[in-house]
Amino acid sequence: MLPAQLLWADSAEPNTKVVLTDAEQAFLRQHPSIRLGTDASWEPYVIAAADGSILGYDADILERVNALTGANFELVLGRWNDMLEAARERRIDGLSSSVVHDERRDYLNFSTPYISSRKMLLVAGGNPANIRSTQDLAGKTLVIQRGNLADEKLARSVAGAKLMLGDGIEDTILAVDRGEADATFGNGATLFAANRLDLPSLEVATGLGEPMDQVFSVRNDWPEALSILNKGLAAIAQDERLSIQRRWFLNTRNDPEPLLALNAEERSYLLNRDHLRLCVDPQWMPYEQLDDDGHYRGIIADIHDALAKRLNIRLEILPTATWAESLQAAREHRCDLLSAAVETPKRLSFLSFTPAFLDVPLVVATRQEQPFIDSILDVSDKTFAMIRHHALEEIFRRRYPGIQLIEVENPRTGLEAVREGRVFGFIDTSVTIGYAMRKYQLIDVKIAGKLEERYALTVGVRGDDPLLLSIYRKAVESLSTQEVDQAVSRWTSMETVKELDRPLLFKIFGALGVIGLLLFYRDRVMSGYNRRLQEANRQLEVLSTTDQLTGVANRHKFVEIMTQEIVRAERYKSALSVIIADVDHFKTINDSLGHDAGDRVLIAFAQLFVHKSRSCDLVVRWGGEEFLMLCPQTDLESATQLAELLRQRVAESDFGIGRPITSSFGVAQYRASEDINKLITRADSALYRAKAQGRDRVCTA
C-alpha cells in the first residue's frame, strides 16, 4: 500500500494523560470495555496471534488511546459482514478500520481519521486479462468483499463489469487466483493477505482514486465514547505515531505495496525481541569495519541498517578482532546473525542463509612487473594469500585442490605479502583490493586479473532459528537495487587518501588507466565468447532437466530438488508432500484421435498444473501420461485439497479434443527418514487405488 499517512496535528508529549470531563469519566465507569469489531483477515491492521492476543496497527493505536485516556477499547475479530450486523444490532459497540458512510450514520458516529490508504485494482500475476484501468473491466468479472460499502460503491461506477461477491478477503483473493474472477479491489492489507496465503502472484494493475481516510466507528448513542476516542487519538505523540507506522506499514520502495508480508508469528517474534546480535568482519573495508570507537561502518553496515529499520529492530554488534573470531561466535550461537556470509557446506552445520544481497567479482592482485592473468589455472603452481576463514578459502581449496594458499588477517596484510614477494598474489573482491591500494598507497601492486568466481554475499542466520531465517529472507528480498547501489557508491567513492603529492597522484592514475584499458580490452574480447558459452551451458542445463514435450521438469530435476527439500524438511521438521496424477483412459485418446491430439492433451494438462502451483512447488512429467507435483511445507490434508482442486479443474477444462477428460490422483506426505523411492511408491499405490475405485478421484497414502 502507499505509505500510511498519519493525519493528526502536532500532539502532546508521550505519556501525557488527556483530561476527561466529568461526563466522560462517568461514562467509562459505566462502560469498562468498548468493543470494536473488525475483519479477522485485515492484516496488518489486525493480526490474530497464536496465543489468542491481537496484534497489528489498529491494536497498537488503540493500546495508546487506552493508556492516555483510561478507556478500554477492545477489538473483536470476525467476518466483516457479521461485524456490520453486530454493530447495527448493538451487540458490539462499533467498528475498527472503517470508512465514513452516510448509510451508517443512523447507528454509528465516526472518529477523526487515523490513517489513509489508497484503493487499488488487483489482478492475477502476469495480468492475463490485460486489465490496466477500470475501463478494461467491461465484460470481465470483478469480485468484491460482501458488505464492503466502499467497494460496492466503486463497483457500481464500473460500466459493463460482472459483479461477484466473496465472503472475505481470502475468498476474493482465491477467486482471482483460480481464474474465477478477473480482478478485485484492495489495498496493502489485501496484498499482505495474499502473501500469507502463499499467493504472492497477485499484482497491482493500477491505483484507484484519492487516498481513503480510515476511522474508528462507535455507536451513535454514546457521544462520550467518540469524544474520548478522539481525545486519545489527538494525544498520541508524533514520534509514537511514526514508530507504530514504521512497525506495520513502512514502505520499502515507495510504491503501492506493503513493507514485508510478515505473518503473526513473525511479527510476534520481533515484538518480543529487544535486539538481535550481529557478528561482523571488523577489518574488511569498504564492505564493513569496526572503527577505533567501535562504530560499525561500511557498505554492509548501511545495508544492515536498512534491514533493521524495515523490521523495527535494534542490532547489537558483538565486537571481535577478526573475521575468524566472528565466525566462531556464530558457530557457538553467541550471535543471531552473521553480517555477510557466503554459503558453504561446512557452514550449513550451524548457519542458514538468506538470498544474496550483493554479488561481487573476485580479482587477484600481484606485483607490478607480473603479466596479466587470464585464468587462475595458468598460475595454479603459485602461492596466494586469502583472508583467514573467508568462504573464498574453502571454495578455492575445493575447486583447485593443488593450489597453495596462506591465510592473512586482513587485506592490507595480504597486499603487503604480495609486495614483499612472500606470495605471488592476493585474492579478494575488486572493491576491497582497490580500497586498500588507495588507502595504504600500495602503488607497486596491481590488479592483474579478474576471476570467474564471484562472491554471493548473504545474511547468515543461526541454524536453530528458522523463524528468524524466514523474517530475514523476506527483509533481504525487499531490498531494492537502488538501496544497495547507493551503499556501494557511498563507500567506494569516499576519499581515502587525504594527502597525496602530485607526482604520486600521476603515477597512480597512470597505472590505473593502463590497467583499466587492458582489462576493458580483455573483457570486450572475452565477453562474446563467454556469452555464447553461457548460453550453450544454459541450454544444456534446460535440456537435461526439462521434459521436451510439456516444458515442465523431468525426473532428473525432480531428484535434485526432492533431495534438497528432504534435507530442509528434516532440518526444520516441516511438512512435505507429493501428488501423482494420471490422465484417465489416455490410451483411447491416442488410439482414436492420434498422437498429436494426445500430445496437446499432455501439454494442456501440464500447464494446468503449473498455473495452480506455487512458486516453491515443482511440476514434473513422471512418464507417459503421469505427472507429479512436489509440494514443500504442505501437509497431507492441504495436498489432498490441492489434488481435489486440480481434479475438478481437469474435469471442467476443455482440452480441445471434443470430449471431457478426467484424472486420478494419489497423495502422500513424507515421513521422517523415508527413502524417496518409498515415498513415491506410496503415492503411486494411492493413485492405483483411485483408478481401481473408478477413476476421477483422489486417494491418499
Secondary structure, 3 states (H helix, E strand, C coil): CCCCCCCCCCCCCCCCCCCCCHHHHHHHHHCCCEEEEEECCCCCCCEECCCCCEECHHHHHHHHHHHHHCCCEEEEEECHHHHHHHHHCCCCCEEEEECCCHHHCCCEEECCCCEEEEEEEEECCCCCCCCCCHHHHCCCEEEEECCCHHHHHHHHCCCCCEEEEECCHHHHHHHHHCCCCCEEEECHHHHHHHHHCCCCCCEEEEEEEEEEEEEEEEECCCHHHHHHHHHHHHHCCHHHHHHHHHHHHCCCCCCCCCCCCCCHHHHHHHHCCCEEEEECCCEECCCEEECCCCCEECHHHHHHHHHHHHHCCEEEECCCCCHHHHHHHHHCCCCCEEEEECCCCCHHHCEEECCCCEEEEEEEEEECCCCCCCCHHHHCCCEEEEECCCHHHHHHHHHCCCCEEEEECCHHHHHHHHHCCCCCEEEEEHHHHHHHHHHCCCCCEEEEEEEEEEEEEEEEEECCCHHHHHHHHHHHHCCCHHHHHHHHHHHHCCCCCCCCCHHHHHHHHHHHHHHHHHHHHHHHHHHHHHHHHHHHHHHHHHHHHECCCCCCECHHHHHHHHHHHHHHHHHHCCCEEEEEEEECCHHHHHHHHCHHHHHHHHHHHHHHHHHHCCCCCEEEEEECCEEEEEEECCCHHHHHHHHHHHHHHHHHCCCCCCCCCCEEEEEEECCCCCCHHHHHHHHHHHHHHHHHCCCCCEEEC
